[in-house]
Amino acid sequence: MDRMNEARTDDVANSRTTPAAAGRVTIRRSPKYGTFAALGVALGIIAALILTTVFDGTSQPSPFTEVSYSQTQAFGFILLWCIPAGIALMMVIALVLDRVVSRKLRQATVEVDSVDER
């Protein structure tokens, strides 16, 4: 254990630090795309639930397959379309917000006390 502490102490003693000058940086806000994707999934689930309950087309057999589907099966089929549509819609909203917010750039001065060169 003492050897590890000695090695760390030697590294700190042998490292060179140089002062760095102040610099200008640009600060820009950006939306969190993961959050917007999660909201799109939630929006798709809600839309599928509404579409399933509003349109009751499950009582008659399908004209193509001659099979009648339960309301849960219809909900699952509608989810296959609504979730990707909700994600796509929310991603478009996130991109528009990113473009709008990117116009409002701020400049800031950054001062670095020292730079550790190893």
C-alpha positions in Angstrom: 0.0 0.0 0.0 2.9 2.4 0.8 4.4 1.7 -2.6 1.3 2.9 -4.3 1.2 6.1 -2.3 4.9 6.7 -3.1 4.3 6.2 -6.8 1.4 8.7 -6.7 3.6 11.2 -4.8 6.4 10.7 -7.4 4.0 11.3 -10.3 2.8 14.5 -8.7 6.3 15.7 -8.0 7.5 14.9 -11.6 4.5 16.4 -13.4 4.8 19.8 -14.8 2.1 22.4 -14.5 2.0 25.4 -16.7 -0.4 28.4 -16.3 -2.9 28.8 -19.1 -4.4 32.0 -20.4 -8.0 32.9 -20.3 -10.1 31.8 -23.3 -13.5 32.5 -24.8 -16.0 29.7 -25.2 -19.4 29.5 -26.8 -22.3 28.1 -24.6 -25.3 26.6 -26.4 -28.2 24.7 -24.9 -29.3 21.5 -26.6 -32.4 19.4 -26.0 -31.9 15.9 -24.6 -33.0 13.6 -27.4 -33.4 10.5 -25.2 -36.0 12.4 -23.2 -37.9 13.4 -26.3 -37.7 9.7 -27.6 -39.2 8.5 -24.3 -42.0 11.1 -24.6 -42.6 9.9 -28.1 -43.0 6.3 -26.8 -45.5 7.5 -24.2 -47.3 9.6 -26.8 -47.5 6.5 -29.1 -48.9 4.3 -26.3 -51.5 6.9 -25.4 -52.5 7.4 -29.1 -52.8 3.6 -29.6 -54.9 3.3 -26.4 -57.3 6.0 -27.6 -57.5 4.6 -31.2 -58.2 1.1 -29.8 -61.0 2.3 -27.5 -62.6 4.7 -30.0 -62.7 2.5 -33.1 -64.3 -0.9 -32.2 -63.6 -2.8 -35.4 -62.7 -6.0 -33.6 -66.2 -7.5 -33.4 -66.3 -8.5 -37.1 -63.8 -10.9 -38.7 -61.1 -9.4 -41.0 -62.1 -9.4 -44.7 -58.6 -10.4 -45.6 -57.8 -13.2 -43.1 -61.3 -14.0 -41.9 -60.1 -14.0 -38.4 -61.5 -11.9 -35.6 -59.0 -10.2 -33.3 -59.4 -9.3 -29.7 -59.1 -5.8 -28.5 -55.7 -6.6 -26.9 -54.5 -7.9 -30.3 -55.8 -4.8 -32.0 -54.0 -2.6 -29.4 -50.8 -4.5 -30.1 -51.1 -4.0 -33.9 -51.9 -0.3 -33.5 -48.8 0.1 -31.2 -46.6 -1.1 -34.0 -47.6 2.0 -35.9 -48.1 4.6 -33.1 -44.9 4.2 -31.2 -42.5 4.8 -34.2 -44.8 7.7 -35.3 -44.7 9.2 -31.8 -40.9 8.9 -31.7 -40.5 10.5 -35.1 -42.9 13.3 -34.2 -41.0 14.1 -31.0 -37.6 13.9 -32.8 -38.8 16.5 -35.3 -39.9 18.7 -32.4 -36.5 18.2 -30.7 -34.7 19.2 -34.0 -36.8 22.3 -34.4 -36.1 23.3 -30.8 -32.4 22.6 -31.3 -32.4 25.0 -34.3 -34.4 27.7 -32.5 -32.2 27.5 -29.3 -29.0 27.4 -31.3 -29.6 30.9 -32.4 -29.2 32.1 -28.8 -25.5 31.6 -28.3 -23.7 33.0 -25.3 -20.0 33.8 -25.0 -18.2 33.2 -21.7 -14.6 33.7 -20.5 -12.9 30.7 -19.1 -9.9 30.9 -16.9 -7.8 27.8 -16.2 -5.6 28.0 -13.1 -3.1 25.4 -14.3 -2.7 22.6 -16.8 -1.3 19.3 -15.6 1.1 17.9 -18.3 2.0 14.3 -17.8 
